[in-house]
Amino acid sequence: MAAVAAAGAGAAGGPGFQGGGDFPPRGEIRFVVHRGEQGLEVGRAVHRWEMADGRYRLESVTETTGLAALFKPVRIETESRGWFDRQGLHPEQYRVMKNGSPTGESADFDWSGGQVRMGGQDWQPLRPGSQDLLSLHYQLAYLPALAEGVALGVVTGKRYDPFQFDALGEELLEMPAGRFRTLHLQHLGRNRTEIWLALDHLLLPVQIRHTDRKGDVFQLQAVSVNPAPPPSSSFLQRE
């Protein structure tokens, strides 16, 4: 956890939101979900957020569609709640539901006591700047020097691990939501996690890819972004 401690110290001294202006008080990103290297569409997902009076709520809903839903209908609901300041998001509760029932993947954060508890496990020390698996995607917009990589602690609901994101450089992505100039970040841990942040639109995550230990690949690509990115040379709406 040494890397986690170092990341927490850096986040605490950060200058605040890096995406330009202020983070919008509410919004959503809709994604199409593909599986495998061939990009078979298996579902849809949506991320929604609300931020007001120093409090935030993030929600993610992922559902199978098409043949995948016919053979194995799945609906995953994830929620992160907490408070925020200039250093970003500070989760207090993290919950995951599958087909309407608790999965046991949950976390409670006690920032005043500096501890975190996952499911029915014992409390353990909580490093400054740590995130849950959902808030992680939006906390990145608050961290300085992303192009140099970043490390932070991440609570998955089952584990508490250090995530070291390496910056793989800028990439121009074309997807259903349009064309985005992005920063590609990658974490190689128990699973491979890749996130592409829109450099010209609030550093929002517009593409997310998870590769598990078996080699199964799931990729989310933005279908729509609200608030919508402004028209520019690096963001072109489809005809």
N, C-alpha and C positions, 0 to 999 in steps of 0.2 A: 504493500500500500504506500510505499515511499513516493511513487509517482503521483498518487492521489493527493498526498499532502502538499507536494510542490505545486500542483495545479490549483489547489484551494487557495494557497497564498497569493498566486498570481491573479486569480479571479477577484479576490477581495479588493485588490488595488486597481482594478480595471476602471477605465474612464466612463463606462456605460455603454448604451446601445450603439453598435457599430454600423447598423444598416442605413443610417441617414435619417435625420429627423427623429420622430418618436415612433415606437412600435404602435401600430393601429390598435384601438381598444377592442375591436372584434374583427373576425374574418374567418375564412375557411379556404382550404385547398382540397380539391377533389382529385383523386388518382384512379388510374386503371392499374390493376395488378396482373403481372405476368409471371409465369413460372417456367423455369428451365432456360437453357441456352437458346432454344428456338422461340422463346417469347410467347408461349401459349397463354392467352387471356383466361384467367381463372376467377377474377373478382374485381370488385370496386372498393375504394376506401375513401374516407373523408376525415380530415383534421379540422377541428373548429377551436377557436379560442375566444375568450372574453377577459378583458383586463380593465379593472375599475377600482378606484379607492384603495390602491395598494394591494389588491387581491387579484389572482388570476385563476382561470379554469381552462384546462385543455381537455378535449375529448377526441378520441379516435374510434371510428367504427369501420370495420372491415367485413365484407360479406362475399361469399362465393357467388358466381353468376354462371349462366349458361349450363353446359354439361356438368361442370364441377358442382354447381348447386343442385342439379338433378340427382346426382349420385351421392353427394355428401354435403348437404347444406350446412354452412358454418357462419356464425355471426360472432365476431370478437369485438367487445366494447372495452375501451381503456380510458381511464380518467386520471388526471393529475390536477390536484388543487394545492394552492399555497399562496405565498405573498411574493411581491417583487419590489425591487428598488433599482438604483442605477447600476448595480452589479448583476442584475438579472433576476432569474427565477429561483425561488427557494421553496421546493415542494414540501408539503406537510402530509398529504395523503396520496397514495397511488393504488389503484384498484384495476383488476382485469376480470371481465365476465365473458363466458363462452356460452352461447345459446341461452342467455338469460340466467345462468347460474354462476356463482363465484368459482374461480379456478384455484384459489389458494395463493395466487400470485398477487401479493399486496405489500405495501410498505407504509410505515408511519415514521415521520421525521420529527425529532425533538431537537430543534435548533438551539434552544436555550440551554438544554442539557448536553448538547453535542453528541446525540446518539440516534440510532436508527434501528427499527425492528421490522423484519420481513416475515409475513405470515405468523406462524406460532413460534418463531425462533426467538432466541434471547436478544436483548438489546446489545448493540455493539457500537464502538466509537464512530462518529460521523465527521467526516472531513469537510472543511469549508468548501463551498463551490460544487458539492456533489449534486447529481441530478437523478431522476428516474428515467426509465427507458423512453418515455414519451416527451418529457420536458427537455431532454437532451437536445432534440432537433431544433428547439427554439432558443435555448440558452446559448448556442454557438454564435448567434448574432450579437451577443453582448461581449464576447471575448476578443481582446485585441490580438493583433499579429497572427491571425489565422493562417496566413500564407506560410508561416514558419512551423505550423503544426501546433497541437494543443493536447494536454492531458487533463483528465478529470475523473472523479469517481462516479460510477453509474450503478444504481440499484435497479435490478431487473424484476424484483418481486420474489426471486429465489436466491439470488446471489448479489454480492456487493464487490464489484471488480474495478480495477483501474483501466480506463480506456485511454489509449494513446493514439490520437488521430494524426496521421501524417498527411501533409498537403501534397497532392499529386499534380498541382498546377491548374491553370484555367482550361476549361473546355467549353466549346460552343455546342449546346444541345438543342435539337429540334424535336418537339414532342407535341401532343395534342393541344396543349395550352399555348404553344408558340415557340419562338426561338429564344434561348436564354444563354447569356454569358455566365458561366458558373465557375465556382471553385470546388474542385473534387477533393474530398477528404476520405481517408481510409483508415479503419482500425482493424488490425489483425490480432484476434484473441481466440477465445473458444470458438467463436463464429467470426466471419468476416463481415464487417459493416461498412458500407460506403454511403456517403451523403454528398449530394451536389447542391450547393447554395447559390441562389440567384444573386450575382454581384450587383446588378442594377435594380434589384427590387427587394430591399429590406433583408437581404441574406436569408430569404425563406428557402426551406428545403423543397426543391421541385423534382428531385429524383432521389430515391432511396433504394438500396439493394442489400439484401441479406443473403449470405451464403453459409449454410450450416456445415457441420463437420462431415456430413455425408456427401456434401457437394451439391445439395439441392439449392437452387437459386430462386429467390422471390424478389421481383423488382416493381417498385411503385413509380409511375410517371404521372406528372401533373396533367390533368385534363382541363382544369380551370383554376384560376387563382383570384380570390376576392379578399381584399381590394386588388383590382386588376393592375398589372404593371403598366406604367406609362409607355406610350409608343416611343421608340427610339431606334437607333441603328443596331442595338443589340437585342431588341425584342420586336419581332415581326409577327403580327397576327396572320393566321392562315387566310388565304383568299376564300 
